[in-house]
Amino acid sequence: MKEVSEYVKTKLKPEQIARLKQLIKLITGFQSALSLEVLASVAYVRKENPCIDLMQTITKIQDWSPRKKHLFKEKYIQIAYTYLDAFSQGKDDLFKGC
């Protein structure tokens, strides 16, 4: 961890550090491989389909692949969807048009 911290302090520009902090804040609570994939999938579907609602998001993700349909429980998708709603409040670049 010390090497990473040193790299961030010496090699990254202030705007890169700010983005990294935002990313860390975004994924807090979603560190497992499955939860990160659910969060990323929900964010992708919502970004590609502005103003999509929760049920439409669930359907799109479950139709995406048999693997996602099997692994991604509706509850997981709902948690990620709600979390992204709360996280994106006041951020103009997330889910534009809604």
N, C-alpha and C positions, 0 to 999 in steps of 0.2 A: 504493500500500500504506500510505503514511503516513496518509492520510485514514481508511482502515479501522481501522487501529490506534488512532488518536485517538478514533474513534467508539466502539470497543469499550471503551476506557478510561473515556470520559466519559459514555456513554449507557446502557451495559448494567449491569444489576444483577449482583451476584456469582453468583447461581444461573444467570443467563443466560450468563455467561462460562464457568462450569463446564460447562454443556451444550454450548457452542460448542467448548470444548477436547475434550470427549468425542466430538463429531461429527468434528472434525479427526482425532482419533486413530482413529476408526472407518474413515474413508475413506482413510487413508494407504495408498498403494499401489494405490488404485482411482480415480485421478484422471481417466482418459480417460472420454469419454462412454459408450462401450460397457461398460467395467468398472464404472462407477457404476450403469448400468442393470441389469447382471447382479446386482450386490450388492443393489440395491434390490428387484429382482424376487424373488430368493431370500429376502430378509428378509420380504417381503410374503407370499409363499406359506407360509413357516414360521409367521408370526404368525397367519395365517388358518387354518392346519391344524396345531394343536399336535401335537407328537411325530412329525411326518412324517419319513420317512427320506430318505436321499439319492436313491435311485432313484425314489421317489414324487415328490420335488421336481423331478427332471429331467423326468419324465413330465408333471407339471402345467405346467411352464414351456414345454415343447415343444408342449403342447396349447393353450396360451394364445393363440398367434397364429402364422401362417406365418412372419412376420418373426422372431419370437423363435426359432422352431424352426430357421430358416436361420442366424441370426447367433450364437446362444448354443450353443457347443460344449459337450458334456458335461463336458469338462475345465474350462471356465470356471465352470460351475455348481458342480462339485465343489470348486474352489478357494474360491469364495465361501461355500459351505455349511460347509466346514471352518474357514474364517476366522471366520465368524459363531459357530461352536461355541466356538472358542478365545476370541473376544472376549467372549462372553456369560457365560463362567465367572464365577460369583460375583455376577452382576447379576440380581436377582430379577425385574425387569420385562421382560426379554427372553425370549421363547419360554416363557412360563409354562405350567406343567403337565407339563413334561418333566424 
